[in-house]
Amino acid sequence: MPKDVRAGRRIAALAAACALAPLAGCAAPGAAAPAPADDGRPLVLATFTVIADLAREVAGDAARVESLTRPGVEVHDYEPTPGDLVRTEGADLVVTNGMGIDDWLLTLVERAAAPHVVLSDVVEPIPIETGHYAGNPNAHAWVSPAEGAAYVEALRVAIGDLVPAERAAIDRRAAAITAELERLGDRLRDGVAALPEAHRILVTCEGAFSYLARDAGLAEASLWPVNAGGQGTPQSIAEVAAAVERTGVPTVFCESTTHPGTQQQIARNAGVRFDGSLHVDSLSAPGGPAPTYLALIEHDVDAILEGLGG
């Protein structure tokens, strides 16, 4: 059964359950973010925390920006709730990443009157090369500072169209974010260029860094192409372990929302470090290492350069 059909049936069933129990209420699962009170500003609703924060930085005070999901939530298999449907129908602009990662919102977007911007529409996709999703685009373009700047431009236009009276301020904020992303991108490329050539390989659990690796001059090896709660196939595990042994890369990585067990074992077997702190699909809590989009990019750049530098 197609995923959007399954999502639509889940929403219908949940909505019916809520309708039958109005006095008891209908609490959304913990993965859903709470809806702040309406303060009169236009509502920009994003699917997950990373792109919501980027939209918030571009919008400033011109709009109220919310994320459907909470920090730390695995985005790929999120199941929308009846509350998400209500929030989507009340939005003035809906922001999704696209390329499959948040297709669970498409059923809801079809019922919303608001404009819908798909940020990855401005990206030349890198296809997934292996596994069940081979041939589909890798959705994680925002992890690259260069592609993040393309997202900023798409948001600048969309939010400027939503609040035209604030366009000049929106343009200034977008320019400042883009400049910071360019600085981080330059730092990453310069740092990678200074590494021993054999260490210019990024070994991760999920293959979420294809755009960053391409732009930084890194080779890439991962246990699985798309996070689905697995631990990789015997072939992918053997290939990653062989790459670590062959290159002598000093650190292997995992993303903060993935299962690290297999990668930790590879690190132990090879006598190299393991770093499970990379952030991709979700921001951290406010006190964590990646409470904003720019902090996420800076944290990942720092972790990669420190880890690969030995």
Buried (B, 14 or more C-beta within 10 A) or exposed (E): EEEBEEBBEBBEEBBEEBEEEEEEEBEBEEBBBEBEEEEEBBBBBBBBBBBBBBBBBBBBEBBBBBBBBBBBBBBBEBBBBBBBBEBBBBBBBBBBBBBBBBBBBBBBBEEBEBEBBBBBEBBEBBEBEBBEBEEBBBBBBBBBBBBBBBBBBBBBBBBBEBBEEBBEBBBEBBEEBBEBBBEBBEBBBEBBEEBEEEBBBBBBBBBBBBBBBBBBEBBBBBBBBBBBEBBBEEEBBEBBBEBBBEBBBBBBBBBBBBBBEBBBBBBEEBEBBBBBBBBBBBBBEEEBBBBBBBBBBBBBBBBBBBBBBE
